Amino acid sequence: MATNSIRLDQKLIEKATIIAKALNRTPPKQIEHWAKIGEMMEDNPDLPYEFVRHAIIAQAELDAGKLDAYDFG
């Protein structure tokens, strides 16, 4: 994965550092997480935050192979 250096507001970095520590992430990963949520919310303005949050969790579970097929029968 290619990386680039960008300038960010110091207050954003400080807040990301605090939240990242609480959630066992690195500050860059926390900022990536916020960016991912922001992108999803802008692409889907009618969806509530909790739906987007659960969609991210569901995708992570799928990627980890932890989902079972649902039987409609």
mmCIF file of the N, C-alpha and C atoms, coordinates in Angstrom:
data_MODEL
# 
_entry.id   MODEL 
# 
loop_
_atom_site.group_PDB 
_atom_site.id 
_atom_site.type_symbol 
_atom_site.label_atom_id 
_atom_site.label_alt_id 
_atom_site.label_comp_id 
_atom_site.label_asym_id 
_atom_site.label_entity_id 
_atom_site.label_seq_id 
_atom_site.pdbx_PDB_ins_code 
_atom_site.Cartn_x 
_atom_site.Cartn_y 
_atom_site.Cartn_z 
_atom_site.occupancy 
_atom_site.B_iso_or_equiv 
_atom_site.pdbx_formal_charge 
_atom_site.auth_seq_id 
_atom_site.auth_comp_id 
_atom_site.auth_asym_id 
_atom_site.auth_atom_id 
_atom_site.pdbx_PDB_model_num 
ATOM 1   N N  . MET A 1 1  ? 0.845   -1.177  0.000  1.00 0.00 ? 1  MET A N  1 
ATOM 2   C CA . MET A 1 1  ? 0.000   0.000   0.000  1.00 0.00 ? 1  MET A CA 1 
ATOM 3   C C  . MET A 1 1  ? 0.888   1.238   0.000  1.00 0.00 ? 1  MET A C  1 
ATOM 4   N N  . ALA A 1 2  ? 0.618   2.141   -0.896 1.00 0.00 ? 2  ALA A N  1 
ATOM 5   C CA . ALA A 1 2  ? 1.372   3.387   -0.966 1.00 0.00 ? 2  ALA A CA 1 
ATOM 6   C C  . ALA A 1 2  ? 0.897   4.339   0.120  1.00 0.00 ? 2  ALA A C  1 
ATOM 7   N N  . THR A 1 3  ? 1.804   5.096   0.654  1.00 0.00 ? 3  THR A N  1 
ATOM 8   C CA . THR A 1 3  ? 1.436   6.082   1.663  1.00 0.00 ? 3  THR A CA 1 
ATOM 9   C C  . THR A 1 3  ? 1.911   7.457   1.212  1.00 0.00 ? 3  THR A C  1 
ATOM 10  N N  . ASN A 1 4  ? 1.207   8.477   1.675  1.00 0.00 ? 4  ASN A N  1 
ATOM 11  C CA . ASN A 1 4  ? 1.566   9.861   1.404  1.00 0.00 ? 4  ASN A CA 1 
ATOM 12  C C  . ASN A 1 4  ? 1.514   10.631  2.703  1.00 0.00 ? 4  ASN A C  1 
ATOM 13  N N  . SER A 1 5  ? 2.340   11.632  2.802  1.00 0.00 ? 5  SER A N  1 
ATOM 14  C CA . SER A 1 5  ? 2.291   12.523  3.954  1.00 0.00 ? 5  SER A CA 1 
ATOM 15  C C  . SER A 1 5  ? 1.348   13.666  3.625  1.00 0.00 ? 5  SER A C  1 
ATOM 16  N N  . ILE A 1 6  ? 0.469   13.994  4.579  1.00 0.00 ? 6  ILE A N  1 
ATOM 17  C CA . ILE A 1 6  ? -0.434  15.122  4.409  1.00 0.00 ? 6  ILE A CA 1 
ATOM 18  C C  . ILE A 1 6  ? -0.424  15.945  5.682  1.00 0.00 ? 6  ILE A C  1 
ATOM 19  N N  . ARG A 1 7  ? -0.777  17.196  5.565  1.00 0.00 ? 7  ARG A N  1 
ATOM 20  C CA . ARG A 1 7  ? -0.850  18.068  6.731  1.00 0.00 ? 7  ARG A CA 1 
ATOM 21  C C  . ARG A 1 7  ? -2.260  18.007  7.305  1.00 0.00 ? 7  ARG A C  1 
ATOM 22  N N  . LEU A 1 8  ? -2.338  17.814  8.607  1.00 0.00 ? 8  LEU A N  1 
ATOM 23  C CA . LEU A 1 8  ? -3.616  17.777  9.300  1.00 0.00 ? 8  LEU A CA 1 
ATOM 24  C C  . LEU A 1 8  ? -3.575  18.739  10.473 1.00 0.00 ? 8  LEU A C  1 
ATOM 25  N N  . ASP A 1 9  ? -4.738  19.229  10.825 1.00 0.00 ? 9  ASP A N  1 
ATOM 26  C CA . ASP A 1 9  ? -4.862  20.116  11.966 1.00 0.00 ? 9  ASP A CA 1 
ATOM 27  C C  . ASP A 1 9  ? -4.396  19.390  13.232 1.00 0.00 ? 9  ASP A C  1 
ATOM 28  N N  . GLN A 1 10 ? -3.610  20.070  14.052 1.00 0.00 ? 10 GLN A N  1 
ATOM 29  C CA . GLN A 1 10 ? -3.069  19.462  15.261 1.00 0.00 ? 10 GLN A CA 1 
ATOM 30  C C  . GLN A 1 10 ? -4.163  18.983  16.214 1.00 0.00 ? 10 GLN A C  1 
ATOM 31  N N  . LYS A 1 11 ? -5.276  19.719  16.288 1.00 0.00 ? 11 LYS A N  1 
ATOM 32  C CA . LYS A 1 11 ? -6.368  19.309  17.171 1.00 0.00 ? 11 LYS A CA 1 
ATOM 33  C C  . LYS A 1 11 ? -6.995  18.001  16.701 1.00 0.00 ? 11 LYS A C  1 
ATOM 34  N N  . LEU A 1 12 ? -7.085  17.803  15.388 1.00 0.00 ? 12 LEU A N  1 
ATOM 35  C CA . LEU A 1 12 ? -7.593  16.539  14.853 1.00 0.00 ? 12 LEU A CA 1 
ATOM 36  C C  . LEU A 1 12 ? -6.667  15.392  15.227 1.00 0.00 ? 12 LEU A C  1 
ATOM 37  N N  . ILE A 1 13 ? -5.380  15.608  15.111 1.00 0.00 ? 13 ILE A N  1 
ATOM 38  C CA . ILE A 1 13 ? -4.402  14.571  15.455 1.00 0.00 ? 13 ILE A CA 1 
ATOM 39  C C  . ILE A 1 13 ? -4.474  14.241  16.941 1.00 0.00 ? 13 ILE A C  1 
ATOM 40  N N  . GLU A 1 14 ? -4.590  15.270  17.778 1.00 0.00 ? 14 GLU A N  1 
ATOM 41  C CA . GLU A 1 14 ? -4.678  15.037  19.224 1.00 0.00 ? 14 GLU A CA 1 
ATOM 42  C C  . GLU A 1 14 ? -5.940  14.242  19.575 1.00 0.00 ? 14 GLU A C  1 
ATOM 43  N N  . LYS A 1 15 ? -7.071  14.605  18.972 1.00 0.00 ? 15 LYS A N  1 
ATOM 44  C CA . LYS A 1 15 ? -8.311  13.875  19.252 1.00 0.00 ? 15 LYS A CA 1 
ATOM 45  C C  . LYS A 1 15 ? -8.210  12.441  18.744 1.00 0.00 ? 15 LYS A C  1 
ATOM 46  N N  . ALA A 1 16 ? -7.653  12.257  17.546 1.00 0.00 ? 16 ALA A N  1 
ATOM 47  C CA . ALA A 1 16 ? -7.488  10.913  16.991 1.00 0.00 ? 16 ALA A CA 1 
ATOM 48  C C  . ALA A 1 16 ? -6.581  10.069  17.878 1.00 0.00 ? 16 ALA A C  1 
ATOM 49  N N  . THR A 1 17 ? -5.557  10.670  18.447 1.00 0.00 ? 17 THR A N  1 
ATOM 50  C CA . THR A 1 17 ? -4.642  9.951   19.329 1.00 0.00 ? 17 THR A CA 1 
ATOM 51  C C  . THR A 1 17 ? -5.358  9.447   20.576 1.00 0.00 ? 17 THR A C  1 
ATOM 52  N N  . ILE A 1 18 ? -6.200  10.289  21.156 1.00 0.00 ? 18 ILE A N  1 
ATOM 53  C CA . ILE A 1 18 ? -6.952  9.901   22.356 1.00 0.00 ? 18 ILE A CA 1 
ATOM 54  C C  . ILE A 1 18 ? -7.941  8.783   22.038 1.00 0.00 ? 18 ILE A C  1 
ATOM 55  N N  . ILE A 1 19 ? -8.734  8.977   20.988 1.00 0.00 ? 19 ILE A N  1 
ATOM 56  C CA . ILE A 1 19 ? -9.739  7.969   20.619 1.00 0.00 ? 19 ILE A CA 1 
ATOM 57  C C  . ILE A 1 19 ? -9.059  6.674   20.187 1.00 0.00 ? 19 ILE A C  1 
ATOM 58  N N  . ALA A 1 20 ? -7.979  6.784   19.443 1.00 0.00 ? 20 ALA A N  1 
ATOM 59  C CA . ALA A 1 20 ? -7.253  5.595   18.974 1.00 0.00 ? 20 ALA A CA 1 
ATOM 60  C C  . ALA A 1 20 ? -6.756  4.759   20.144 1.00 0.00 ? 20 ALA A C  1 
ATOM 61  N N  . LYS A 1 21 ? -6.232  5.427   21.145 1.00 0.00 ? 21 LYS A N  1 
ATOM 62  C CA . LYS A 1 21 ? -5.739  4.697   22.313 1.00 0.00 ? 21 LYS A CA 1 
ATOM 63  C C  . LYS A 1 21 ? -6.874  3.944   22.999 1.00 0.00 ? 21 LYS A C  1 
ATOM 64  N N  . ALA A 1 22 ? -8.026  4.593   23.116 1.00 0.00 ? 22 ALA A N  1 
ATOM 65  C CA . ALA A 1 22 ? -9.173  3.964   23.767 1.00 0.00 ? 22 ALA A CA 1 
ATOM 66  C C  . ALA A 1 22 ? -9.697  2.768   22.971 1.00 0.00 ? 22 ALA A C  1 
ATOM 67  N N  . LEU A 1 23 ? -9.542  2.809   21.651 1.00 0.00 ? 23 LEU A N  1 
ATOM 68  C CA . LEU A 1 23 ? -10.079 1.755   20.792 1.00 0.00 ? 23 LEU A CA 1 
ATOM 69  C C  . LEU A 1 23 ? -9.007  0.818   20.228 1.00 0.00 ? 23 LEU A C  1 
ATOM 70  N N  . ASN A 1 24 ? -7.817  0.884   20.809 1.00 0.00 ? 24 ASN A N  1 
ATOM 71  C CA . ASN A 1 24 ? -6.703  0.014   20.398 1.00 0.00 ? 24 ASN A CA 1 
ATOM 72  C C  . ASN A 1 24 ? -6.360  0.128   18.922 1.00 0.00 ? 24 ASN A C  1 
ATOM 73  N N  . ARG A 1 25 ? -6.326  1.370   18.436 1.00 0.00 ? 25 ARG A N  1 
ATOM 74  C CA . ARG A 1 25 ? -5.905  1.649   17.066 1.00 0.00 ? 25 ARG A CA 1 
ATOM 75  C C  . ARG A 1 25 ? -4.722  2.598   17.123 1.00 0.00 ? 25 ARG A C  1 
ATOM 76  N N  . THR A 1 26 ? -4.057  2.739   15.999 1.00 0.00 ? 26 THR A N  1 
ATOM 77  C CA . THR A 1 26 ? -3.054  3.783   15.882 1.00 0.00 ? 26 THR A CA 1 
ATOM 78  C C  . THR A 1 26 ? -3.772  5.068   15.455 1.00 0.00 ? 26 THR A C  1 
ATOM 79  N N  . PRO A 1 27 ? -3.190  6.230   15.724 1.00 0.00 ? 27 PRO A N  1 
ATOM 80  C CA . PRO A 1 27 ? -3.832  7.469   15.267 1.00 0.00 ? 27 PRO A CA 1 
ATOM 81  C C  . PRO A 1 27 ? -4.089  7.496   13.753 1.00 0.00 ? 27 PRO A C  1 
ATOM 82  N N  . PRO A 1 28 ? -3.149  7.054   12.906 1.00 0.00 ? 28 PRO A N  1 
ATOM 83  C CA . PRO A 1 28 ? -3.470  7.040   11.470 1.00 0.00 ? 28 PRO A CA 1 
ATOM 84  C C  . PRO A 1 28 ? -4.646  6.113   11.136 1.00 0.00 ? 28 PRO A C  1 
ATOM 85  N N  . LYS A 1 29 ? -4.723  4.956   11.792 1.00 0.00 ? 29 LYS A N  1 
ATOM 86  C CA . LYS A 1 29 ? -5.842  4.046   11.544 1.00 0.00 ? 29 LYS A CA 1 
ATOM 87  C C  . LYS A 1 29 ? -7.154  4.652   12.025 1.00 0.00 ? 29 LYS A C  1 
ATOM 88  N N  . GLN A 1 30 ? -7.123  5.423   13.118 1.00 0.00 ? 30 GLN A N  1 
ATOM 89  C CA . GLN A 1 30 ? -8.334  6.089   13.597 1.00 0.00 ? 30 GLN A CA 1 
ATOM 90  C C  . GLN A 1 30 ? -8.798  7.117   12.581 1.00 0.00 ? 30 GLN A C  1 
ATOM 91  N N  . ILE A 1 31 ? -7.877  7.890   12.043 1.00 0.00 ? 31 ILE A N  1 
ATOM 92  C CA . ILE A 1 31 ? -8.242  8.891   11.035 1.00 0.00 ? 31 ILE A CA 1 
ATOM 93  C C  . ILE A 1 31 ? -8.764  8.204   9.774  1.00 0.00 ? 31 ILE A C  1 
ATOM 94  N N  . GLU A 1 32 ? -8.165  7.078   9.374  1.00 0.00 ? 32 GLU A N  1 
ATOM 95  C CA . GLU A 1 32 ? -8.679  6.309   8.235  1.00 0.00 ? 32 GLU A CA 1 
ATOM 96  C C  . GLU A 1 32 ? -10.101 5.832   8.514  1.00 0.00 ? 32 GLU A C  1 
ATOM 97  N N  . HIS A 1 33 ? -10.347 5.378   9.737  1.00 0.00 ? 33 HIS A N  1 
ATOM 98  C CA . HIS A 1 33 ? -11.675 4.914   10.134 1.00 0.00 ? 33 HIS A CA 1 
ATOM 99  C C  . HIS A 1 33 ? -12.692 6.049   10.004 1.00 0.00 ? 33 HIS A C  1 
ATOM 100 N N  . TRP A 1 34 ? -12.356 7.215   10.526 1.00 0.00 ? 34 TRP A N  1 
ATOM 101 C CA . TRP A 1 34 ? -13.250 8.362   10.420 1.00 0.00 ? 34 TRP A CA 1 
ATOM 102 C C  . TRP A 1 34 ? -13.495 8.733   8.963  1.00 0.00 ? 34 TRP A C  1 
ATOM 103 N N  . ALA A 1 35 ? -12.458 8.674   8.142  1.00 0.00 ? 35 ALA A N  1 
ATOM 104 C CA . ALA A 1 35 ? -12.601 9.008   6.726  1.00 0.00 ? 35 ALA A CA 1 
ATOM 105 C C  . ALA A 1 35 ? -13.521 8.010   6.027  1.00 0.00 ? 35 ALA A C  1 
ATOM 106 N N  . LYS A 1 36 ? -13.377 6.737   6.367  1.00 0.00 ? 36 LYS A N  1 
ATOM 107 C CA . LYS A 1 36 ? -14.229 5.696   5.773  1.00 0.00 ? 36 LYS A CA 1 
ATOM 108 C C  . LYS A 1 36 ? -15.693 5.937   6.135  1.00 0.00 ? 36 LYS A C  1 
ATOM 109 N N  . ILE A 1 37 ? -15.956 6.243   7.393  1.00 0.00 ? 37 ILE A N  1 
ATOM 110 C CA . ILE A 1 37 ? -17.328 6.518   7.824  1.00 0.00 ? 37 ILE A CA 1 
ATOM 111 C C  . ILE A 1 37 ? -17.851 7.778   7.138  1.00 0.00 ? 37 ILE A C  1 
ATOM 112 N N  . GLY A 1 38 ? -17.037 8.797   7.084  1.00 0.00 ? 38 GLY A N  1 
ATOM 113 C CA . GLY A 1 38 ? -17.449 10.041  6.432  1.00 0.00 ? 38 GLY A CA 1 
ATOM 114 C C  . GLY A 1 38 ? -17.790 9.833   4.972  1.00 0.00 ? 38 GLY A C  1 
ATOM 115 N N  . GLU A 1 39 ? -16.975 9.048   4.281  1.00 0.00 ? 39 GLU A N  1 
ATOM 116 C CA . GLU A 1 39 ? -17.243 8.763   2.875  1.00 0.00 ? 39 GLU A CA 1 
ATOM 117 C C  . GLU A 1 39 ? -18.569 8.012   2.719  1.00 0.00 ? 39 GLU A C  1 
ATOM 118 N N  . MET A 1 40 ? -18.781 7.006   3.565  1.00 0.00 ? 40 MET A N  1 
ATOM 119 C CA . MET A 1 40 ? -20.027 6.233   3.496  1.00 0.00 ? 40 MET A CA 1 
ATOM 120 C C  . MET A 1 40 ? -21.240 7.118   3.805  1.00 0.00 ? 40 MET A C  1 
ATOM 121 N N  . MET A 1 41 ? -21.109 8.002   4.775  1.00 0.00 ? 41 MET A N  1 
ATOM 122 C CA . MET A 1 41 ? -22.229 8.869   5.144  1.00 0.00 ? 41 MET A CA 1 
ATOM 123 C C  . MET A 1 41 ? -22.529 9.874   4.026  1.00 0.00 ? 41 MET A C  1 
ATOM 124 N N  . GLU A 1 42 ? -21.500 10.403  3.380  1.00 0.00 ? 42 GLU A N  1 
ATOM 125 C CA . GLU A 1 42 ? -21.732 11.330  2.274  1.00 0.00 ? 42 GLU A CA 1 
ATOM 126 C C  . GLU A 1 42 ? -22.340 10.618  1.072  1.00 0.00 ? 42 GLU A C  1 
ATOM 127 N N  . ASP A 1 43 ? -21.919 9.384   0.813  1.00 0.00 ? 43 ASP A N  1 
ATOM 128 C CA . ASP A 1 43 ? -22.465 8.606   -0.298 1.00 0.00 ? 43 ASP A CA 1 
ATOM 129 C C  . ASP A 1 43 ? -23.896 8.154   -0.033 1.00 0.00 ? 43 ASP A C  1 
ATOM 130 N N  . ASN A 1 44 ? -24.287 8.059   1.232  1.00 0.00 ? 44 ASN A N  1 
ATOM 131 C CA . ASN A 1 44 ? -25.603 7.554   1.635  1.00 0.00 ? 44 ASN A CA 1 
ATOM 132 C C  . ASN A 1 44 ? -26.204 8.457   2.708  1.00 0.00 ? 44 ASN A C  1 
ATOM 133 N N  . PRO A 1 45 ? -26.553 9.696   2.364  1.00 0.00 ? 45 PRO A N  1 
ATOM 134 C CA . PRO A 1 45 ? -26.988 10.652  3.393  1.00 0.00 ? 45 PRO A CA 1 
ATOM 135 C C  . PRO A 1 45 ? -28.271 10.266  4.123  1.00 0.00 ? 45 PRO A C  1 
ATOM 136 N N  . ASP A 1 46 ? -29.062 9.368   3.555  1.00 0.00 ? 46 ASP A N  1 
ATOM 137 C CA . ASP A 1 46 ? -30.307 8.980   4.209  1.00 0.00 ? 46 ASP A CA 1 
ATOM 138 C C  . ASP A 1 46 ? -30.129 7.862   5.230  1.00 0.00 ? 46 ASP A C  1 
ATOM 139 N N  . LEU A 1 47 ? -28.951 7.260   5.279  1.00 0.00 ? 47 LEU A N  1 
ATOM 140 C CA . LEU A 1 47 ? -28.716 6.156   6.211  1.00 0.00 ? 47 LEU A CA 1 
ATOM 141 C C  . LEU A 1 47 ? -28.291 6.687   7.572  1.00 0.00 ? 47 LEU A C  1 
ATOM 142 N N  . PRO A 1 48 ? -28.832 6.128   8.640  1.00 0.00 ? 48 PRO A N  1 
ATOM 143 C CA . PRO A 1 48 ? -28.387 6.543   9.976  1.00 0.00 ? 48 PRO A CA 1 
ATOM 144 C C  . PRO A 1 48 ? -26.992 5.990   10.279 1.00 0.00 ? 48 PRO A C  1 
ATOM 145 N N  . TYR A 1 49 ? -26.302 6.675   11.174 1.00 0.00 ? 49 TYR A N  1 
ATOM 146 C CA . TYR A 1 49 ? -24.947 6.273   11.540 1.00 0.00 ? 49 TYR A CA 1 
ATOM 147 C C  . TYR A 1 49 ? -24.893 4.826   12.000 1.00 0.00 ? 49 TYR A C  1 
ATOM 148 N N  . GLU A 1 50 ? -25.828 4.384   12.821 1.00 0.00 ? 50 GLU A N  1 
ATOM 149 C CA . GLU A 1 50 ? -25.786 3.011   13.346 1.00 0.00 ? 50 GLU A CA 1 
ATOM 150 C C  . GLU A 1 50 ? -25.856 1.978   12.221 1.00 0.00 ? 50 GLU A C  1 
ATOM 151 N N  . PHE A 1 51 ? -26.617 2.256   11.171 1.00 0.00 ? 51 PHE A N  1 
ATOM 152 C CA . PHE A 1 51 ? -26.675 1.345   10.032 1.00 0.00 ? 51 PHE A CA 1 
ATOM 153 C C  . PHE A 1 51 ? -25.311 1.252   9.365  1.00 0.00 ? 51 PHE A C  1 
ATOM 154 N N  . VAL A 1 52 ? -24.677 2.406   9.162  1.00 0.00 ? 52 VAL A N  1 
ATOM 155 C CA . VAL A 1 52 ? -23.341 2.428   8.550  1.00 0.00 ? 52 VAL A CA 1 
ATOM 156 C C  . VAL A 1 52 ? -22.342 1.690   9.429  1.00 0.00 ? 52 VAL A C  1 
ATOM 157 N N  . ARG A 1 53 ? -22.401 1.908   10.730 1.00 0.00 ? 53 ARG A N  1 
ATOM 158 C CA . ARG A 1 53 ? -21.497 1.231   11.662 1.00 0.00 ? 53 ARG A CA 1 
ATOM 159 C C  . ARG A 1 53 ? -21.673 -0.281  11.583 1.00 0.00 ? 53 ARG A C  1 
ATOM 160 N N  . HIS A 1 54 ? -22.921 -0.731  11.563 1.00 0.00 ? 54 HIS A N  1 
ATOM 161 C CA . HIS A 1 54 ? -23.179 -2.169  11.477 1.00 0.00 ? 54 HIS A CA 1 
ATOM 162 C C  . HIS A 1 54 ? -22.756 -2.731  10.119 1.00 0.00 ? 54 HIS A C  1 
ATOM 163 N N  . ALA A 1 55 ? -22.863 -1.940  9.069  1.00 0.00 ? 55 ALA A N  1 
ATOM 164 C CA . ALA A 1 55 ? -22.411 -2.388  7.742  1.00 0.00 ? 55 ALA A CA 1 
ATOM 165 C C  . ALA A 1 55 ? -20.901 -2.592  7.732  1.00 0.00 ? 55 ALA A C  1 
ATOM 166 N N  . ILE A 1 56 ? -20.163 -1.714  8.396  1.00 0.00 ? 56 ILE A N  1 
ATOM 167 C CA . ILE A 1 56 ? -18.704 -1.861  8.488  1.00 0.00 ? 56 ILE A CA 1 
ATOM 168 C C  . ILE A 1 56 ? -18.355 -3.124  9.269  1.00 0.00 ? 56 ILE A C  1 
ATOM 169 N N  . ILE A 1 57 ? -19.059 -3.360  10.372 1.00 0.00 ? 57 ILE A N  1 
ATOM 170 C CA . ILE A 1 57 ? -18.820 -4.559  11.179 1.00 0.00 ? 57 ILE A CA 1 
ATOM 171 C C  . ILE A 1 57 ? -19.157 -5.815  10.384 1.00 0.00 ? 57 ILE A C  1 
ATOM 172 N N  . ALA A 1 58 ? -20.283 -5.797  9.674  1.00 0.00 ? 58 ALA A N  1 
ATOM 173 C CA . ALA A 1 58 ? -20.674 -6.959  8.870  1.00 0.00 ? 58 ALA A CA 1 
ATOM 174 C C  . ALA A 1 58 ? -19.647 -7.260  7.793  1.00 0.00 ? 58 ALA A C  1 
ATOM 175 N N  . GLN A 1 59 ? -19.110 -6.228  7.157  1.00 0.00 ? 59 GLN A N  1 
ATOM 176 C CA . GLN A 1 59 ? -18.087 -6.443  6.127  1.00 0.00 ? 59 GLN A CA 1 
ATOM 177 C C  . GLN A 1 59 ? -16.833 -7.051  6.743  1.00 0.00 ? 59 GLN A C  1 
ATOM 178 N N  . ALA A 1 60 ? -16.451 -6.588  7.925  1.00 0.00 ? 60 ALA A N  1 
ATOM 179 C CA . ALA A 1 60 ? -15.281 -7.150  8.604  1.00 0.00 ? 60 ALA A CA 1 
ATOM 180 C C  . ALA A 1 60 ? -15.510 -8.614  8.962  1.00 0.00 ? 60 ALA A C  1 
ATOM 181 N N  . GLU A 1 61 ? -16.726 -8.948  9.408  1.00 0.00 ? 61 GLU A N  1 
ATOM 182 C CA . GLU A 1 61 ? -17.050 -10.344 9.714  1.00 0.00 ? 61 GLU A CA 1 
ATOM 183 C C  . GLU A 1 61 ? -17.007 -11.203 8.452  1.00 0.00 ? 61 GLU A C  1 
ATOM 184 N N  . LEU A 1 62 ? -17.520 -10.676 7.354  1.00 0.00 ? 62 LEU A N  1 
ATOM 185 C CA . LEU A 1 62 ? -17.474 -11.399 6.085  1.00 0.00 ? 62 LEU A CA 1 
ATOM 186 C C  . LEU A 1 62 ? -16.035 -11.625 5.649  1.00 0.00 ? 62 LEU A C  1 
ATOM 187 N N  . ASP A 1 63 ? -15.221 -10.580 5.728  1.00 0.00 ? 63 ASP A N  1 
ATOM 188 C CA . ASP A 1 63 ? -13.809 -10.693 5.347  1.00 0.00 ? 63 ASP A CA 1 
ATOM 189 C C  . ASP A 1 63 ? -13.073 -11.723 6.201  1.00 0.00 ? 63 ASP A C  1 
ATOM 190 N N  . ALA A 1 64 ? -13.488 -11.877 7.452  1.00 0.00 ? 64 ALA A N  1 
ATOM 191 C CA . ALA A 1 64 ? -12.850 -12.824 8.369  1.00 0.00 ? 64 ALA A CA 1 
ATOM 192 C C  . ALA A 1 64 ? -13.445 -14.227 8.255  1.00 0.00 ? 64 ALA A C  1 
ATOM 193 N N  . GLY A 1 65 ? -14.448 -14.398 7.389  1.00 0.00 ? 65 GLY A N  1 
ATOM 194 C CA . GLY A 1 65 ? -15.067 -15.707 7.215  1.00 0.00 ? 65 GLY A CA 1 
ATOM 195 C C  . GLY A 1 65 ? -15.923 -16.130 8.394  1.00 0.00 ? 65 GLY A C  1 
ATOM 196 N N  . LYS A 1 66 ? -16.487 -15.179 9.107  1.00 0.00 ? 66 LYS A N  1 
ATOM 197 C CA . LYS A 1 66 ? -17.251 -15.476 10.317 1.00 0.00 ? 66 LYS A CA 1 
ATOM 198 C C  . LYS A 1 66 ? -18.761 -15.404 10.126 1.00 0.00 ? 66 LYS A C  1 
ATOM 199 N N  . LEU A 1 67 ? -19.230 -15.341 8.898  1.00 0.00 ? 67 LEU A N  1 
ATOM 200 C CA . LEU A 1 67 ? -20.666 -15.290 8.666  1.00 0.00 ? 67 LEU A CA 1 
ATOM 201 C C  . LEU A 1 67 ? -21.159 -16.621 8.124  1.00 0.00 ? 67 LEU A C  1 
ATOM 202 N N  . ASP A 1 68 ? -22.367 -16.991 8.514  1.00 0.00 ? 68 ASP A N  1 
ATOM 203 C CA . ASP A 1 68 ? -23.005 -18.206 8.016  1.00 0.00 ? 68 ASP A CA 1 
ATOM 204 C C  . ASP A 1 68 ? -24.106 -17.814 7.039  1.00 0.00 ? 68 ASP A C  1 
ATOM 205 N N  . ALA A 1 69 ? -24.346 -18.656 6.059  1.00 0.00 ? 69 ALA A N  1 
ATOM 206 C CA . ALA A 1 69 ? -25.434 -18.410 5.119  1.00 0.00 ? 69 ALA A CA 1 
ATOM 207 C C  . ALA A 1 69 ? -26.763 -18.502 5.862  1.00 0.00 ? 69 ALA A C  1 
ATOM 208 N N  . TYR A 1 70 ? -27.678 -17.621 5.527  1.00 0.00 ? 70 TYR A N  1 
ATOM 209 C CA . TYR A 1 70 ? -28.999 -17.633 6.152  1.00 0.00 ? 70 TYR A CA 1 
ATOM 210 C C  . TYR A 1 70 ? -29.913 -18.548 5.362  1.00 0.00 ? 70 TYR A C  1 
ATOM 211 N N  . ASP A 1 71 ? -30.605 -19.451 6.048  1.00 0.00 ? 71 ASP A N  1 
ATOM 212 C CA . ASP A 1 71 ? -31.525 -20.374 5.410  1.00 0.00 ? 71 ASP A CA 1 
ATOM 213 C C  . ASP A 1 71 ? -32.938 -19.809 5.492  1.00 0.00 ? 71 ASP A C  1 
ATOM 214 N N  . PHE A 1 72 ? -33.503 -19.440 4.356  1.00 0.00 ? 72 PHE A N  1 
ATOM 215 C CA . PHE A 1 72 ? -34.842 -18.868 4.322  1.00 0.00 ? 72 PHE A CA 1 
ATOM 216 C C  . PHE A 1 72 ? -35.937 -19.928 4.382  1.00 0.00 ? 72 PHE A C  1 
ATOM 217 N N  . GLY A 1 73 ? -35.547 -21.204 4.419  1.00 0.00 ? 73 GLY A N  1 
ATOM 218 C CA . GLY A 1 73 ? -36.460 -22.310 4.297  1.00 0.00 ? 73 GLY A CA 1 
ATOM 219 C C  . GLY A 1 73 ? -37.293 -22.580 5.455  1.00 0.00 ? 73 GLY A C  1 
# 
